[in-house]
Amino acid sequence: MQTTIDVRGMTCGHCEQAVKGALTALNGVEGVEVHLTAGKVDVTYDDAKVTIAAMRAAIEEQGYDVVA
């Protein structure tokens, strides 16, 4: 499966690495591509192992706002 999550507050390479690290740490996330200027994160994942809600929570735990 693939989804795109809108994220506010990412401005630099550190932001990109924080979001990418938080998502790749989740069991079931297979790939993450962060688009800083667009404020979007493309995630490839196994929906039998991880939920979109869990991915959103992981991003929010890093201090970024997920747009519903």
N, CA, C and O atoms as a GROMACS GRO file, in nm:
protein
  272
    1MET      N    1   0.084  -0.118   0.000
    1MET     CA    2   0.000   0.000   0.000
    1MET      C    3   0.088   0.124   0.000
    1MET      O    4   0.205   0.121   0.040
    2GLN      N    5   0.029   0.234  -0.047
    2GLN     CA    6   0.100   0.360  -0.043
    2GLN      C    7   0.004   0.471  -0.002
    2GLN      O    8  -0.113   0.470  -0.040
    3THR      N    9   0.054   0.565   0.075
    3THR     CA   10  -0.025   0.681   0.115
    3THR      C   11   0.064   0.804   0.116
    3THR      O   12   0.186   0.794   0.126
    4THR      N   13   0.000   0.919   0.106
    4THR     CA   14   0.071   1.046   0.118
    4THR      C   15   0.014   1.118   0.239
    4THR      O   16  -0.107   1.135   0.252
    5ILE      N   17   0.103   1.160   0.327
    5ILE     CA   18   0.063   1.230   0.450
    5ILE      C   19   0.109   1.374   0.439
    5ILE      O   20   0.226   1.401   0.409
    6ASP      N   21   0.017   1.467   0.464
    6ASP     CA   22   0.052   1.610   0.465
    6ASP      C   23   0.106   1.645   0.602
    6ASP      O   24   0.042   1.620   0.704
    7VAL      N   25   0.227   1.705   0.603
    7VAL     CA   26   0.293   1.737   0.730
    7VAL      C   27   0.334   1.884   0.729
    7VAL      O   28   0.396   1.932   0.634
    8ARG      N   29   0.298   1.955   0.835
    8ARG     CA   30   0.339   2.095   0.849
    8ARG      C   31   0.453   2.106   0.948
    8ARG      O   32   0.458   2.033   1.046
    9GLY      N   33   0.544   2.199   0.920
    9GLY     CA   34   0.652   2.227   1.015
    9GLY      C   35   0.788   2.174   0.972
    9GLY      O   36   0.888   2.200   1.038
   10MET      N   37   0.794   2.100   0.862
   10MET     CA   38   0.924   2.050   0.814
   10MET      C   39   0.991   2.160   0.732
   10MET      O   40   0.933   2.211   0.636
   11THR      N   41   1.115   2.195   0.770
   11THR     CA   42   1.181   2.305   0.700
   11THR      C   43   1.324   2.274   0.655
   11THR      O   44   1.382   2.350   0.577
   12CYS      N   45   1.382   2.163   0.703
   12CYS     CA   46   1.524   2.141   0.674
   12CYS      C   47   1.555   1.991   0.669
   12CYS      O   48   1.468   1.907   0.686
   13GLY      N   49   1.680   1.962   0.644
   13GLY     CA   50   1.725   1.824   0.636
   13GLY      C   51   1.707   1.749   0.768
   13GLY      O   52   1.677   1.630   0.768
   14HIS      N   53   1.724   1.818   0.880
   14HIS     CA   54   1.703   1.754   1.010
   14HIS      C   55   1.557   1.712   1.024
   14HIS      O   56   1.528   1.603   1.074
   15CYS      N   57   1.466   1.799   0.981
   15CYS     CA   58   1.323   1.767   0.986
   15CYS      C   59   1.295   1.642   0.902
   15CYS      O   60   1.224   1.551   0.945
   16GLU      N   61   1.353   1.640   0.784
   16GLU     CA   62   1.334   1.527   0.693
   16GLU      C   63   1.382   1.398   0.758
   16GLU      O   64   1.312   1.296   0.753
   17GLN      N   65   1.501   1.401   0.820
   17GLN     CA   66   1.556   1.281   0.884
   17GLN      C   67   1.474   1.238   1.006
   17GLN      O   68   1.459   1.119   1.031
   18ALA      N   69   1.422   1.334   1.081
   18ALA     CA   70   1.342   1.302   1.199
   18ALA      C   71   1.214   1.229   1.158
   18ALA      O   72   1.178   1.128   1.218
   19VAL      N   73   1.146   1.281   1.056
   19VAL     CA   74   1.022   1.220   1.010
   19VAL      C   75   1.050   1.083   0.948
   19VAL      O   76   0.980   0.986   0.975
   20LYS      N   77   1.153   1.078   0.865
   20LYS     CA   78   1.188   0.952   0.799
   20LYS      C   79   1.226   0.846   0.902
   20LYS      O   80   1.185   0.730   0.891
   21GLY      N   81   1.306   0.885   1.002
   21GLY     CA   82   1.348   0.791   1.105
   21GLY      C   83   1.231   0.739   1.187
   21GLY      O   84   1.225   0.620   1.218
   22ALA      N   85   1.139   0.828   1.222
   22ALA     CA   86   1.023   0.788   1.302
   22ALA      C   87   0.937   0.688   1.226
   22ALA      O   88   0.887   0.592   1.284
   23LEU      N   89   0.921   0.711   1.096
   23LEU     CA   90   0.837   0.621   1.016
   23LEU      C   91   0.906   0.488   0.988
   23LEU      O   92   0.843   0.382   0.997
   24THR      N   93   1.034   0.491   0.954
   24THR     CA   94   1.102   0.366   0.921
   24THR      C   95   1.118   0.277   1.044
   24THR      O   96   1.140   0.156   1.030
   25ALA      N   97   1.108   0.335   1.164
   25ALA     CA   98   1.117   0.256   1.287
   25ALA      C   99   0.991   0.172   1.310
   25ALA      O  100   0.992   0.078   1.389
   26LEU      N  101   0.883   0.206   1.241
   26LEU     CA  102   0.758   0.132   1.258
   26LEU      C  103   0.762   0.001   1.179
   26LEU      O  104   0.802  -0.001   1.063
   27ASN      N  105   0.722  -0.106   1.244
   27ASN     CA  106   0.714  -0.236   1.177
   27ASN      C  107   0.607  -0.229   1.069
   27ASN      O  108   0.492  -0.196   1.098
   28GLY      N  109   0.644  -0.261   0.946
   28GLY     CA  110   0.548  -0.260   0.836
   28GLY      C  111   0.571  -0.147   0.737
   28GLY      O  112   0.520  -0.152   0.625
   29VAL      N  113   0.648  -0.046   0.778
   29VAL     CA  114   0.681   0.063   0.684
   29VAL      C  115   0.796   0.016   0.597
   29VAL      O  116   0.902  -0.022   0.647
   30GLU      N  117   0.773   0.019   0.466
   30GLU     CA  118   0.872  -0.035   0.372
   30GLU      C  119   0.952   0.073   0.301
   30GLU      O  120   1.064   0.047   0.255
   31GLY      N  121   0.897   0.193   0.291
   31GLY     CA  122   0.968   0.300   0.223
   31GLY      C  123   0.910   0.435   0.260
   31GLY      O  124   0.790   0.448   0.280
   32VAL      N  125   0.998   0.537   0.267
   32VAL     CA  126   0.955   0.672   0.302
   32VAL      C  127   1.025   0.771   0.210
   32VAL      O  128   1.147   0.764   0.193
   33GLU      N  129   0.948   0.862   0.151
   33GLU     CA  130   1.006   0.968   0.071
   33GLU      C  131   0.947   1.100   0.119
   33GLU      O  132   0.826   1.121   0.113
   34VAL      N  133   1.034   1.189   0.168
   34VAL     CA  134   0.991   1.317   0.223
   34VAL      C  135   1.009   1.425   0.117
   34VAL      O  136   1.114   1.435   0.054
   35HIS      N  137   0.906   1.506   0.099
   35HIS     CA  138   0.909   1.619   0.006
   35HIS      C  139   0.896   1.746   0.089
   35HIS      O  140   0.785   1.791   0.118
   36LEU      N  141   1.010   1.804   0.128
   36LEU     CA  142   1.012   1.919   0.219
   36LEU      C  143   0.932   2.037   0.165
   36LEU      O  144   0.848   2.092   0.236
   37THR      N  145   0.959   2.077   0.041
   37THR     CA  146   0.895   2.197  -0.010
   37THR      C  147   0.744   2.181  -0.025
   37THR      O  148   0.669   2.278  -0.012
   38ALA      N  149   0.700   2.060  -0.053
   38ALA     CA  150   0.556   2.035  -0.068
   38ALA      C  151   0.489   2.005   0.066
   38ALA      O  152   0.366   2.012   0.077
   39GLY      N  153   0.569   1.972   0.167
   39GLY     CA  154   0.513   1.938   0.297
   39GLY      C  155   0.439   1.805   0.294
   39GLY      O  156   0.336   1.788   0.361
   40LYS      N  157   0.491   1.712   0.216
   40LYS     CA  158   0.426   1.582   0.202
   40LYS      C  159   0.526   1.468   0.224
   40LYS      O  160   0.646   1.482   0.200
   41VAL      N  161   0.472   1.356   0.272
   41VAL     CA  162   0.554   1.238   0.294
   41VAL      C  163   0.483   1.121   0.227
   41VAL      O  164   0.368   1.090   0.261
   42ASP      N  165   0.551   1.056   0.133
   42ASP     CA  166   0.497   0.936   0.069
   42ASP      C  167   0.548   0.815   0.146
   42ASP      O  168   0.668   0.801   0.170
   43VAL      N  169   0.455   0.728   0.184
   43VAL     CA  170   0.492   0.611   0.263
   43VAL      C  171   0.440   0.485   0.194
   43VAL      O  172   0.323   0.475   0.159
   44THR      N  173   0.530   0.389   0.175
   44THR     CA  174   0.493   0.257   0.126
   44THR      C  175   0.493   0.165   0.248
   44THR      O  176   0.589   0.161   0.324
   45TYR      N  177   0.383   0.090   0.265
   45TYR     CA  178   0.370   0.012   0.388
   45TYR      C  179   0.284  -0.113   0.366
   45TYR      O  180   0.214  -0.127   0.266
   46ASP      N  181   0.294  -0.202   0.464
   46ASP     CA  182   0.214  -0.324   0.468
   46ASP      C  183   0.098  -0.297   0.563
   46ASP      O  184   0.118  -0.286   0.684
   47ASP      N  185  -0.024  -0.287   0.508
   47ASP     CA  186  -0.138  -0.250   0.593
   47ASP      C  187  -0.180  -0.359   0.690
   47ASP      O  188  -0.267  -0.337   0.774
   48ALA      N  189  -0.119  -0.477   0.679
   48ALA     CA  190  -0.146  -0.583   0.776
   48ALA      C  191  -0.060  -0.564   0.902
   48ALA      O  192  -0.086  -0.626   1.005
   49LYS      N  193   0.042  -0.477   0.893
   49LYS     CA  194   0.135  -0.458   1.005
   49LYS      C  195   0.130  -0.320   1.068
   49LYS      O  196   0.163  -0.305   1.185
   50VAL      N  197   0.088  -0.219   0.993
   50VAL     CA  198   0.091  -0.082   1.046
   50VAL      C  199  -0.029  -0.004   0.991
   50VAL      O  200  -0.073  -0.026   0.879
   51THR      N  201  -0.079   0.088   1.074
   51THR     CA  202  -0.193   0.170   1.033
   51THR      C  203  -0.148   0.312   1.001
   51THR      O  204  -0.042   0.356   1.043
   52ILE      N  205  -0.231   0.381   0.926
   52ILE     CA  206  -0.203   0.521   0.896
   52ILE      C  207  -0.205   0.602   1.026
   52ILE      O  208  -0.126   0.695   1.043
   53ALA      N  209  -0.294   0.566   1.117
   53ALA     CA  210  -0.300   0.636   1.246
   53ALA      C  211  -0.167   0.624   1.322
   53ALA      O  212  -0.122   0.720   1.383
   54ALA      N  213  -0.106   0.508   1.317
   54ALA     CA  214   0.023   0.488   1.384
   54ALA      C  215   0.132   0.573   1.318
   54ALA      O  216   0.218   0.627   1.386
   55MET      N  217   0.127   0.584   1.185
   55MET     CA  218   0.225   0.666   1.114
   55MET      C  219   0.206   0.813   1.149
   55MET      O  220   0.304   0.884   1.172
   56ARG      N  221   0.082   0.859   1.155
   56ARG     CA  222   0.055   0.998   1.192
   56ARG      C  223   0.104   1.026   1.334
   56ARG      O  224   0.163   1.131   1.360
   57ALA      N  225   0.078   0.932   1.425
   57ALA     CA  226   0.122   0.949   1.563
   57ALA      C  227   0.274   0.957   1.572
   57ALA      O  228   0.327   1.038   1.648
   58ALA      N  229   0.344   0.876   1.495
   58ALA     CA  230   0.491   0.876   1.497
   58ALA      C  231   0.545   1.012   1.449
   58ALA      O  232   0.643   1.062   1.503
   59ILE      N  233   0.481   1.069   1.348
   59ILE     CA  234   0.522   1.201   1.298
   59ILE      C  235   0.494   1.308   1.403
   59ILE      O  236   0.578   1.394   1.428
   60GLU      N  237   0.375   1.303   1.464
   60GLU     CA  238   0.338   1.402   1.565
   60GLU      C  239   0.429   1.394   1.687
   60GLU      O  240   0.456   1.496   1.750
   61GLU      N  241   0.477   1.274   1.722
   61GLU     CA  242   0.568   1.259   1.834
   61GLU      C  243   0.700   1.329   1.810
   61GLU      O  244   0.771   1.363   1.904
   62GLN      N  245   0.734   1.352   1.683
   62GLN     CA  246   0.856   1.425   1.650
   62GLN      C  247   0.836   1.577   1.652
   62GLN      O  248   0.930   1.653   1.632
   63GLY      N  249   0.711   1.620   1.677
   63GLY     CA  250   0.683   1.763   1.690
   63GLY      C  251   0.627   1.828   1.566
   63GLY      O  252   0.624   1.951   1.557
   64TYR      N  253   0.582   1.750   1.470
   64TYR     CA  254   0.528   1.806   1.346
   64TYR      C  255   0.376   1.788   1.345
   64TYR      O  256   0.322   1.698   1.410
   65ASP      N  257   0.309   1.873   1.270
   65ASP     CA  258   0.163   1.868   1.261
   65ASP      C  259   0.122   1.789   1.137
   65ASP      O  260   0.169   1.817   1.026
   66VAL      N  261   0.036   1.691   1.156
   66VAL     CA  262  -0.018   1.614   1.046
   66VAL      C  263  -0.152   1.676   1.009
   66VAL      O  264  -0.237   1.697   1.095
   67VAL      N  265  -0.169   1.707   0.880
   67VAL     CA  266  -0.292   1.767   0.833
   67VAL      C  267  -0.388   1.655   0.795
   67VAL      O  268  -0.355   1.568   0.715
   68ALA      N  269  -0.507   1.659   0.852
   68ALA     CA  270  -0.606   1.552   0.830
   68ALA      C  271  -0.659   1.551   0.688
   68ALA      O  272  -0.742   1.467   0.654
   0.00000   0.00000   0.00000
